[in-house]
Amino acid sequence: MVYDLGLHEGHDARFYLDKGFRVVALEANPLLCRQARSDFAADIAAGRLHLVEKALWTGADASVPFHIRDESTLWSSIFIEMAERDGSPSRRVEVQTTTLGNLFNEYGVPYYAKCDLEGADRIFAEQLIGAERRPEFVSVEFDSLEVPRLLQQAGYDRFQIVNQGHLRLWRPPRPPREGDFANVVFHGKMSGLFGLELRPDFWTDFDGFARRMEIWNKLPHMNAMARYLLRRWGKATNRGWLIGRGWLDLHATTQRALRDNQAR
């Protein structure tokens, strides 16, 4: 089972379903939920996908403001500053809330949880701390060390950076290392590969991850030739933190999970 927290247009969910996983999809945007009920009608009816039309929040069963951008982008967030981050206005609706613990209790703990909740990734990471059981693999969108440090506190000790702006550099492995083979070309509205299908040699401890982030943050201040050479090397080797363009996801797991799953 996979959690798709931040279903949006459903590209990731379709990839997980094509790989043979059951999916629990969380989405609070009513427009996207309506579209998902149509696009995934057969999967919902068959019990392959559970659509949870709520927002992840600090408490469950509350009604909170949710901010939606214009229908051409459908960016949305529980935080108005995220929905309007490029200066465009949003409109406000009221949505119901849930927590990670409530989802675990109702649907079970997933093998992998993808979190892309436009500012609520911190809530996801905080709710993993102290959980009796956690997903073996998780991914979050991030732009600082705050959320990665929370994942470390939750018990994750192996990390890998994936540049979401350059997912076209990745291809699903064949034979697959997770579920079934799904022939897909990744794009910027997807999170891409996960778990054992990521590069085995790119997993690192927190200090190694922090060093990679230090390089990423220094790239804008390097001279043009250094940036060019690092970008070429980064694209050639899938080292997304060397490219200097795009946006980043962090995948996290544990040394034990890698060892145990590789031995399957």
C-alpha positions as CSV (number, residue, x, y, z in Angstrom):
1,M,0.0,0.0,0.0
2,V,1.1,3.5,-0.9
3,Y,-0.2,6.8,0.6
4,D,-0.4,9.7,-2.0
5,L,-0.7,12.7,0.3
6,G,-1.4,15.5,-2.1
7,L,-3.2,13.7,-5.0
8,H,-3.5,16.8,-7.2
9,E,-4.2,15.6,-10.8
10,G,-3.5,12.0,-9.9
11,H,-0.4,11.3,-12.0
12,D,1.5,9.7,-9.1
13,A,-1.5,7.7,-8.0
14,R,-1.9,6.2,-11.5
15,F,1.8,5.2,-11.5
16,Y,1.4,3.5,-8.1
17,L,-1.8,1.7,-9.3
18,D,-0.1,0.6,-12.5
19,K,2.7,-0.9,-10.4
20,G,0.1,-3.0,-8.6
21,F,0.0,-1.0,-5.3
22,R,-3.2,-0.1,-3.4
23,V,-3.4,3.6,-2.9
24,V,-4.8,5.9,-0.2
25,A,-5.0,9.3,-1.8
26,L,-5.5,12.5,0.3
27,E,-6.8,15.6,-1.4
28,A,-8.6,18.6,0.1
29,N,-9.2,20.7,-3.1
30,P,-12.9,20.0,-4.0
31,L,-12.3,20.6,-7.7
32,L,-9.5,18.0,-7.8
33,C,-11.5,15.6,-5.7
34,R,-14.4,15.8,-8.2
35,Q,-12.1,15.1,-11.1
36,A,-10.5,12.2,-9.2
37,R,-13.9,10.6,-8.5
38,S,-14.3,10.5,-12.3
39,D,-10.8,9.6,-13.3
40,F,-10.4,6.8,-10.8
41,A,-14.0,5.6,-10.7
42,A,-13.1,2.0,-11.6
43,D,-10.2,1.9,-9.1
44,I,-12.4,3.3,-6.3
45,A,-15.2,0.9,-7.0
46,A,-12.7,-2.0,-7.0
47,G,-11.1,-0.9,-3.7
48,R,-7.8,-0.3,-5.2
49,L,-7.9,3.5,-4.4
50,H,-9.4,5.2,-1.4
51,L,-10.0,8.9,-1.9
52,V,-9.8,10.9,1.4
53,E,-11.3,14.3,0.8
54,K,-9.6,16.1,3.7
55,A,-6.6,18.2,4.6
56,L,-3.8,16.9,6.8
57,W,-3.8,19.1,9.9
58,T,-2.7,19.1,13.6
59,G,-6.2,17.7,14.6
60,A,-8.8,15.6,13.0
61,D,-12.5,16.3,12.3
62,A,-12.2,20.1,12.3
63,S,-13.2,22.6,9.6
64,V,-10.4,24.9,8.5
65,P,-9.9,27.4,5.7
66,F,-8.3,26.1,2.5
67,H,-7.0,28.3,-0.2
68,I,-7.3,27.5,-3.9
69,R,-5.7,29.3,-6.8
70,D,-7.4,29.9,-10.2
71,E,-8.6,26.8,-12.1
72,S,-5.8,27.0,-14.7
73,T,-3.2,25.8,-12.1
74,L,-5.3,24.4,-9.2
75,W,-2.5,25.2,-6.7
76,S,-4.0,24.9,-3.3
77,S,-2.8,24.9,0.3
78,I,-4.1,25.1,3.8
79,F,-1.6,28.0,4.1
80,I,-2.6,31.1,2.2
81,E,1.1,32.2,1.7
82,M,1.7,28.9,-0.2
83,A,-1.3,29.2,-2.4
84,E,-0.4,32.8,-3.3
85,R,3.3,32.4,-3.4
86,D,3.7,33.9,-6.8
87,G,1.5,36.8,-6.1
88,S,-1.7,35.5,-7.6
89,P,-4.9,35.6,-5.5
90,S,-6.7,32.6,-4.1
91,R,-10.2,31.9,-3.0
92,R,-11.1,30.4,0.4
93,V,-13.2,27.3,1.1
94,E,-13.8,25.3,4.2
95,V,-12.5,21.7,4.3
96,Q,-12.5,18.9,6.9
97,T,-9.2,17.7,8.4
98,T,-7.5,14.5,9.4
99,T,-4.2,13.4,10.9
100,L,-1.6,10.8,9.9
101,G,-2.6,8.8,13.0
102,N,-6.2,8.7,11.9
103,L,-5.2,7.6,8.4
104,F,-3.0,4.8,9.9
105,N,-5.9,3.6,12.1
106,E,-8.4,3.5,9.3
107,Y,-6.3,2.3,6.4
108,G,-3.1,0.8,7.9
109,V,0.5,1.9,7.7
110,P,1.7,2.1,4.1
111,Y,5.0,0.7,2.7
112,Y,5.7,4.2,1.2
113,A,4.1,7.6,1.8
114,K,4.6,10.4,-0.7
115,C,3.9,13.8,0.9
116,D,3.5,16.9,-1.3
117,L,1.1,19.1,0.6
118,E,2.3,22.6,-0.3
119,G,3.5,23.7,3.1
120,A,2.1,20.9,5.2
121,D,5.0,18.6,4.8
122,R,6.2,19.7,8.3
123,I,2.9,18.5,9.8
124,F,3.5,15.2,8.1
125,A,7.0,14.9,9.5
126,E,6.0,16.0,13.0
127,Q,3.3,13.4,13.2
128,L,5.7,10.6,12.3
129,I,7.7,11.4,15.4
130,G,6.6,9.0,18.2
131,A,4.4,6.9,15.9
132,E,4.4,3.3,16.9
133,R,4.7,2.2,13.3
134,R,6.0,4.2,10.3
135,P,6.2,3.8,6.5
136,E,9.5,2.1,5.5
137,F,9.9,4.8,2.8
138,V,8.7,8.4,2.7
139,S,9.2,11.4,0.5
140,V,8.6,15.1,1.1
141,E,9.1,18.3,-0.8
142,F,11.5,20.6,1.1
143,D,13.5,23.8,0.8
144,S,15.4,23.8,4.1
145,L,16.8,21.4,6.7
146,E,13.7,21.8,9.0
147,V,11.6,18.9,7.6
148,P,14.6,16.6,7.1
149,R,15.6,17.1,10.7
150,L,12.1,16.1,11.8
151,L,12.3,12.9,9.7
152,Q,15.6,12.2,11.4
153,Q,14.0,12.6,14.8
154,A,11.2,10.2,13.6
155,G,13.9,7.5,13.2
156,Y,14.8,7.7,9.5
157,D,18.6,7.5,9.0
158,R,19.1,7.2,5.2
159,F,18.3,10.0,2.8
160,Q,18.3,10.6,-0.9
161,I,17.7,13.8,-2.9
162,V,15.6,13.8,-6.2
163,N,15.4,16.9,-8.4
164,Q,11.7,17.1,-9.3
165,G,12.5,19.5,-12.1
166,H,14.6,16.9,-14.0
167,L,12.6,13.7,-13.5
168,R,12.9,13.0,-17.2
169,L,16.5,11.8,-16.5
170,W,15.0,8.8,-14.6
171,R,13.5,5.7,-16.1
172,P,11.7,2.8,-14.3
173,P,14.1,-0.1,-14.0
174,R,13.3,-3.3,-15.8
175,P,13.0,-5.7,-14.2
176,P,11.2,-3.7,-11.5
177,R,12.5,-3.5,-7.9
178,E,9.1,-2.4,-6.6
179,G,5.9,-4.0,-7.6
180,D,5.2,-4.4,-11.3
181,F,6.9,-2.7,-14.2
182,A,5.1,0.5,-15.4
183,N,6.3,2.1,-18.5
184,V,6.1,5.8,-17.8
185,V,7.9,9.0,-18.7
186,F,8.1,11.2,-15.6
187,H,7.3,14.9,-15.7
188,G,7.2,17.8,-13.3
189,K,3.8,17.0,-11.9
190,M,5.0,13.6,-10.6
191,S,7.2,12.5,-7.7
192,G,8.9,9.7,-9.7
193,L,10.5,6.5,-8.5
194,F,10.6,5.5,-4.8
195,G,12.0,2.9,-2.5
196,L,14.3,0.3,-3.9
197,E,13.9,1.8,-7.4
198,L,16.0,4.8,-6.5
199,R,19.7,4.6,-7.0
200,P,21.1,2.3,-4.3
201,D,24.4,4.1,-4.2
202,F,22.8,7.5,-3.6
203,W,21.4,6.7,-0.1
204,T,23.4,8.5,2.5
205,D,23.3,9.4,6.2
206,F,22.0,12.8,7.4
207,D,25.5,14.3,7.4
208,G,26.0,13.2,3.8
209,F,22.6,14.6,2.8
210,A,23.4,17.9,4.5
211,R,26.7,18.2,2.5
212,R,24.8,17.7,-0.7
213,M,22.4,20.5,0.3
214,E,25.4,22.7,1.1
215,I,26.5,22.3,-2.5
216,W,23.0,23.0,-3.8
217,N,22.9,26.2,-1.8
218,K,26.3,27.3,-3.0
219,L,25.6,26.8,-6.7
220,P,24.0,30.2,-7.3
221,H,27.2,31.9,-6.0
222,M,29.7,29.9,-8.1
223,N,31.2,31.3,-11.3
224,A,29.4,30.4,-14.5
225,M,31.9,27.8,-15.7
226,A,31.8,25.9,-12.4
227,R,28.0,25.9,-12.5
228,Y,28.0,24.7,-16.1
229,L,30.4,21.8,-15.4
230,L,28.5,20.7,-12.3
231,R,25.2,20.9,-14.1
232,R,26.5,18.7,-17.0
233,W,27.9,16.2,-14.5
234,G,24.7,16.2,-12.5
235,K,22.5,15.5,-15.5
236,A,24.8,12.8,-16.8
237,T,24.8,11.0,-13.4
238,N,21.4,11.9,-12.0
239,R,23.0,13.8,-9.2
240,G,20.1,16.3,-9.0
241,W,21.6,18.4,-6.3
242,L,24.4,19.4,-8.7
243,I,22.1,20.7,-11.4
244,G,21.2,24.0,-9.6
245,R,17.8,24.2,-11.2
246,G,14.5,22.7,-10.3
247,W,13.0,21.8,-6.9
248,L,13.8,19.0,-4.6
249,D,12.2,16.0,-3.0
250,L,13.8,14.2,-0.1
251,H,13.3,10.4,0.2
252,A,14.0,8.9,3.6
253,T,14.2,5.4,4.9
254,T,16.3,3.4,7.4
255,Q,19.4,1.3,6.9
256,R,17.5,-1.7,8.3
257,A,14.6,-1.2,5.7
258,L,17.1,-1.1,2.9
259,R,18.9,-4.2,4.1
260,D,15.7,-6.2,4.8
261,N,13.9,-5.2,1.5
262,Q,17.0,-5.8,-0.7
263,A,17.1,-9.3,0.8
264,R,13.5,-10.1,-0.3
